[in-house]
Amino acid sequence: MAMDKRVTKTNDAILDAFIVLARTRPLNKITITALAQAAGISRKTFYNRYSSIDQLIFSLRKYMVEKFKDVFIPPVDENGELNNDYIKEFLNFARDNHELISILKDDSDEFLHVAIAERKTDFTEFLISTGRFDKDTSLTIAPWLITVYFKELEYLINQWLFTDNNLSDTDMTNLIIFLFKSSIKAE
């Protein structure tokens, strides 16, 4: 069932207003009155959706975590080959959500825990497929690999999105693939 266009428009206005306000003040200083005014809605309309600013922030974090689950995968296909499309999808996610990522970046540990919980099996299978590790060792190493991969990506994405640089999507994809390949597949 499609969402009513008015509901979508209001939700977008709330999100846009939240981002604008979060750029200029700490999250705990954003008021419902200021947000409603910036969004062009009434306080009642806000309260129809959220009980507080904290609930709005919680909902945004939950949304970002769910989206993150879908795109944070090892850049390896089912044959163990490196796959640029997985990285491109992740980069698109980062670019499309860069403002929320910037606002919620202090939650990176939450994203790391999600990455480990959601992708441990994928990374374990990848480690086994390299022929270098048995199943038990791979299960132990997988969270470490995810942590290194995640932290590398986090740093690179922050540099790519929030500093002046000339890296194209293709260059960034190739850099991430190179780092993954060199840290995992190096002979």
Contacts in CASP RR format, 6 or more apart in sequence:
PFRMAT RR
TARGET T0000
AUTHOR 0000-0000-0000
METHOD contacts of the structure
MODEL  1
MAMDKRVTKTNDAILDAFIVLARTRPLNKITITALAQAAGISRKTFYNRY
SSIDQLIFSLRKYMVEKFKDVFIPPVDENGELNNDYIKEFLNFARDNHEL
ISILKDDSDEFLHVAIAERKTDFTEFLISTGRFDKDTSLTIAPWLITVYF
KELEYLINQWLFTDNNLSDTDMTNLIIFLFKSSIKAE
10 39 0 8 1.000
10 41 0 8 1.000
10 45 0 8 1.000
10 49 0 8 1.000
11 49 0 8 1.000
13 39 0 8 1.000
13 40 0 8 1.000
13 41 0 8 1.000
14 35 0 8 1.000
14 39 0 8 1.000
14 41 0 8 1.000
14 46 0 8 1.000
14 49 0 8 1.000
14 56 0 8 1.000
15 60 0 8 1.000
16 39 0 8 1.000
17 35 0 8 1.000
17 36 0 8 1.000
17 38 0 8 1.000
17 39 0 8 1.000
17 40 0 8 1.000
18 30 0 8 1.000
18 35 0 8 1.000
18 56 0 8 1.000
18 60 0 8 1.000
19 99 0 8 1.000
19 100 0 8 1.000
19 103 0 8 1.000
20 38 0 8 1.000
21 30 0 8 1.000
21 34 0 8 1.000
21 35 0 8 1.000
21 38 0 8 1.000
22 30 0 8 1.000
22 103 0 8 1.000
23 103 0 8 1.000
27 53 0 8 1.000
27 57 0 8 1.000
27 103 0 8 1.000
30 53 0 8 1.000
31 53 0 8 1.000
32 43 0 8 1.000
32 46 0 8 1.000
32 47 0 8 1.000
32 52 0 8 1.000
32 53 0 8 1.000
33 43 0 8 1.000
35 46 0 8 1.000
35 53 0 8 1.000
35 56 0 8 1.000
36 42 0 8 1.000
36 43 0 8 1.000
36 45 0 8 1.000
36 46 0 8 1.000
39 46 0 8 1.000
49 56 0 8 1.000
50 56 0 8 1.000
50 59 0 8 1.000
60 100 0 8 1.000
60 104 0 8 1.000
61 104 0 8 1.000
61 107 0 8 1.000
61 110 0 8 1.000
64 97 0 8 1.000
64 100 0 8 1.000
64 101 0 8 1.000
64 104 0 8 1.000
64 107 0 8 1.000
64 111 0 8 1.000
65 110 0 8 1.000
65 111 0 8 1.000
65 114 0 8 1.000
67 93 0 8 1.000
67 97 0 8 1.000
68 93 0 8 1.000
68 111 0 8 1.000
68 114 0 8 1.000
68 115 0 8 1.000
69 114 0 8 1.000
69 118 0 8 1.000
70 93 0 8 1.000
71 86 0 8 1.000
71 89 0 8 1.000
71 90 0 8 1.000
71 93 0 8 1.000
72 90 0 8 1.000
72 111 0 8 1.000
72 114 0 8 1.000
72 115 0 8 1.000
72 118 0 8 1.000
72 119 0 8 1.000
72 150 0 8 1.000
73 86 0 8 1.000
73 90 0 8 1.000
73 119 0 8 1.000
73 122 0 8 1.000
74 86 0 8 1.000
74 119 0 8 1.000
74 122 0 8 1.000
74 123 0 8 1.000
74 126 0 8 1.000
74 149 0 8 1.000
74 180 0 8 1.000
75 82 0 8 1.000
75 83 0 8 1.000
75 84 0 8 1.000
75 86 0 8 1.000
75 87 0 8 1.000
75 176 0 8 1.000
75 177 0 8 1.000
75 180 0 8 1.000
76 82 0 8 1.000
76 83 0 8 1.000
76 86 0 8 1.000
76 126 0 8 1.000
77 83 0 8 1.000
77 86 0 8 1.000
80 126 0 8 1.000
80 129 0 8 1.000
82 177 0 8 1.000
82 180 0 8 1.000
82 181 0 8 1.000
84 173 0 8 1.000
84 174 0 8 1.000
84 177 0 8 1.000
87 172 0 8 1.000
87 173 0 8 1.000
87 176 0 8 1.000
87 177 0 8 1.000
88 169 0 8 1.000
88 173 0 8 1.000
90 153 0 8 1.000
91 157 0 8 1.000
91 160 0 8 1.000
91 169 0 8 1.000
91 172 0 8 1.000
91 173 0 8 1.000
94 101 0 8 1.000
94 157 0 8 1.000
94 160 0 8 1.000
94 161 0 8 1.000
95 161 0 8 1.000
98 161 0 8 1.000
98 162 0 8 1.000
101 157 0 8 1.000
101 161 0 8 1.000
102 161 0 8 1.000
102 162 0 8 1.000
105 158 0 8 1.000
108 154 0 8 1.000
111 150 0 8 1.000
112 146 0 8 1.000
112 147 0 8 1.000
112 150 0 8 1.000
112 151 0 8 1.000
115 146 0 8 1.000
115 150 0 8 1.000
116 142 0 8 1.000
116 143 0 8 1.000
116 146 0 8 1.000
116 147 0 8 1.000
119 146 0 8 1.000
120 139 0 8 1.000
120 142 0 8 1.000
120 143 0 8 1.000
120 146 0 8 1.000
123 142 0 8 1.000
123 145 0 8 1.000
123 146 0 8 1.000
123 149 0 8 1.000
124 135 0 8 1.000
124 138 0 8 1.000
124 139 0 8 1.000
124 142 0 8 1.000
125 138 0 8 1.000
126 184 0 8 1.000
127 133 0 8 1.000
127 137 0 8 1.000
127 138 0 8 1.000
127 141 0 8 1.000
127 142 0 8 1.000
127 145 0 8 1.000
128 134 0 8 1.000
128 135 0 8 1.000
128 138 0 8 1.000
130 184 0 8 1.000
130 185 0 8 1.000
133 141 0 8 1.000
145 184 0 8 1.000
148 183 0 8 1.000
149 180 0 8 1.000
149 183 0 8 1.000
152 176 0 8 1.000
152 179 0 8 1.000
153 176 0 8 1.000
156 172 0 8 1.000
156 175 0 8 1.000
156 176 0 8 1.000
156 179 0 8 1.000
159 165 0 8 1.000
160 167 0 8 1.000
160 172 0 8 1.000
167 175 0 8 1.000
END
